[in-house]
Amino acid sequence: MQTHALPPDADPTAPRPAASGHAVTFVMLTVLLDMVGFGLIIPVLPKLIEGVGHVSLSQAAVIGGWMAFAFSITQFLFAPLMGNLSDRFGRRPLLLLAIAGLGADYLLHAWAPTLVWLFIGRALAGFCGSSWVIANAYIADVTAPEDRAKAFGMMGAAFGVGFVIGPAIGGLLGELGPRVPFVVAAIVSGLNLIYGWFVLPETLPPERRRKFELARSNPFGAFRVFRSYPGVLPLCAVMAVFFFASSVYPAIWPFWGMAKFGWSEAMVGASLAVFGLVMAAFQGFGTGPAVKYFGEARVVVVGLLCATIAATGYGFSGGVVAVVLLMVVHGPEGFVHPMLTAMMSKVVPDDAQGELQGGISAITNISMLAGTVFFAQVFGHFMSEERANPSPDVAYYIAGGLLAVALGLYILVRRGNWAKA
């Protein structure tokens, strides 16, 4: 989230507006539901695309990749706009608008008669998914600086919990039909909107608002940090390759499980829930001890090595037991992003940390956007009905190779002392 100077007539020492427990709970619930909605769609998306588009599973994977593109590109383009509009008109109306839009997206998926409507729904979800930007601003409005780390940690926990329960619920409801989860999600969003209408106060008083400027909503402006602080560029390159390769999972996981093992929607959801729990456990309980005993630089090596083994291993796996074991091996991958971020933050001055985080977010979004489309195309190509020996695993072999490249690049960066940690 961008930081802006206060209007000339604003008093920076003025007390922050108080927010009721209900209001803070509501914001956390909004973030939770965003991730529930994101996770909910994954188990049922293959069957929904197949049914609506009357296509094969391999064709559905390709279409799913482009739908993910529609979601990601609108989120990338409109997140800065939503944040800037909330600086002008206040947090409450923009947050409620985002929740209403997500509910509309769920209804579109539940009703969509053609693939075009599914794409419209995904684009709308990307636009409204930018509600996390406003939620962060809301929390910053009502939280003292020394308490924000804890508050944002709770936001991160809401993200994690949402991704665990979203796929699980989506998979179970998907057994009743691929559109059922979206009906339930629309109802939940509607209840959340009603709840927020009555309990959510405005936290940005008129005297602290600023004039809206379209130029400040340029999403590509976040990349300026890499031009201003070239010391972050080498590690940024590692992160870009890492996220490009890791996007293989949101791109093909449900399609791969159905094609290779014959998984049902419930099984896809259960696998994603287990995956989320493993990642949460490593990040929540393992990050501190790992850094303490090995240091940030070595932890990144371990994380990238485990990521390489896991991605390649999924391609060779022969059953559910092997997949679960590989998920455990996969866990340390969760160290890579926070460690690289911490290392980059050490080569950027304190007054540019927010700019750095915006740049990292932009690189992450662009890398995953491109990777999701790429791996969806790879899966569709090698699973095509025209191929003599179709394989659902090639995308994982490519991802494993790219993660090995990220590991090698990182080692070169460290030996060249391009960044200090």
Summary of the structure (lengths in Angstrom):
residues: 421
radius of gyration: 21.5
end to end distance: 25.0
largest distance: 71.7
contacts: 1486
relative contact order: 0.14
helix: 81%
strand: 0%
